[in-house]
Amino acid sequence: MADGGRPITAADLGALFSDRCLVNADEPRTDAPGDDALLDTTGSSIVRSDERIDGPPRYGRRLADAWRPANDAYFGGGGAFPEIHVVQFPAAIGWDARCDEDAARKSRGRGVCSSQGTSQAVPPSPAALDVDFDQLQTIAARMMLRLGPDPNDPTHAPHAANMAAARDVAPRRSTNEWDSFVDFCARVSAEAKAARGPYAKISADDVVSHLLHSHPHAARVTRVSSPDPATVAATYLVCDGGVGKPVVVTDGGKDWPGLGWSARELGRRFGKSFVRCNDRAPARREDARDERTGGAQRSIAIAMLEYSRYCSERPGVDNVGSLRVADAPFYANGLQHGVFNPKDASDGRGLGSGFIDGESDSSSTREAFPPPAFTRHCDQVVDIVANTHGAILPNAPPGARDEMATSLSAGLSKVFVGPCGTVTRLHQDCANAHAWLGQASGRKLFVCYPPSDAEHLDVMGGEKETRQSRIDPIAPEDRQPRGYLRNATPTVFVLEPGEVVLVPCGWWHYAAALDSSVTVMRNFFTAMPESNHTSLVHTIIAKARESSLCC
């Protein structure tokens, strides 16, 4: 929101580029067409009752002629001139803005916008800004994250006041799961202070104890160290009649080169890598149908260096007052390892230069977080894919089988980065996959349920990609469904840095970051009669049929 509570407009955003703005929205628009101006349907000229304005040069000539669109009408109903890196803004953009475009056009950009039920006049927007898409995307992301200017980045200085204004006056943006997390922190904090004094900090034991007392059937997770890789599958993945049970391997990540890597460290090593961040996870079709619960997932893309700064500026779990007024956090969830390019180390302006102790270090996240040793025998993805590929495509070119196996396997490993309070809502993983998740830094709360609990978890219909549940495991007892309290059997634990949890296929799981954290994760399949390898085989065959490669 801008001054006076009105929606942020393109003019406000354009002020961030005030030295490059092609049309100054604060000055009279002498070149704007009147109410009777029309764009010729050929797009070749602007037609007015008393004059004619030449249209833009043809495509391919605009760059050579140093042409710039100085008139809104050149865009007609909207558009861009990508070959000269020019983007047009609508009459108003940003948080909760709804504009009457016809009214905006007829009033020379001074359209009527509504925000949260009020209608207000909106200043005209600049016709265009001489910026490329990456710059535009970054500025928009900074606004959504409320990131102020980086004191270490001299390019931010000219726009400091405008960036601060955009950050400070926008309305608070929340979701049901974020508000629930804040309330949960308040309850746990109050209990901790009552037990240990007014300066007590929330511990992992405080969190687990609170949830154990909130559900009559809640239980602690099994914890082991250095399990035998040869027996892990039989002991944990297919035990109890094939259902399995979660287990935390306390030393599962102790040998990771990247153990201890925080969001800040990722920003230092891969600062120029762009990451996609979402304010709700996993995405749900149902969200779009109810704005009262937070609405549809919002997404941004921003450089890892800036996202790491965002993570460090967010309030922590013990700062309940600040959490209550903060926006729902944006979560860099489910990032492929390929997103983090060692060549994208920050250039020294921000967190570092990509060198450690004077020596070059180009480790990728894949090298920094190899699969834990205990998964050596139970993770059989490469073998399953290679054998299936060979069976259905026996005449494939040499090397195709191994290439497909390696590619598919790589796509099953991911990284999750986010500040305190990033939530992964209750769901089952796709394709009946097993999973392991480990903490590189920060603490993360998990709540898991066996497949048989589905009938008590208010499973959502219409979510085609994944099975998801409306149950919020950290909601207070008096807000939980009666059947859930009577019959569900949650397993509760907090994962610490260096620990890895093994989650068998079909198990429902929920997670919430208690600190700014980095989590590494992998889905996998095991070739055992009671396990889940057939799900992967069927997926491969279905993809081959879609591509008309077999069957």
Protein Blocks (a to p, Z undefined) as FASTA:
>chain_A
ZZhhiacdfklmmmmmmmmcfbdfkbccfkbccfkbccdfklpaccdfkbccdddddehj
lmmnopacfbfklnonodcdfknopacddfbecehiacdfklmmmnnopacddeehiacd
dddddfbdcddfklmmmmmmmmmnopacdfklmklmmmmmmmmmmmmmpccdddfklmmm
mmmmmmmmmmmmmmnojkbccdfklmmmmmmmmpmkbccddddehiafklmmmmmmmggh
hnopadddfklmmmgmkgoiafklmmmmmmmpccdddfbdcddfklmmomknnpaadddd
ddfklmmmmmmmpccfklmmlmmmpccddddehiafklpcfklgcehjmnonoiaehiac
fbdfklmmgcdfklmmmmmmlmmmmmmmmmmmmmbcehklmmmmmmmmmmmpccddddeh
iacdddddehhiacddddfbdcdddddddfklmmmnopaehilkbccdfbdfkbcfklgc
fklmmmmccddddddehiacdddehiacddddfbdcdddddddddddfklmmlmmmmmmm
mmmmmnopgZZ
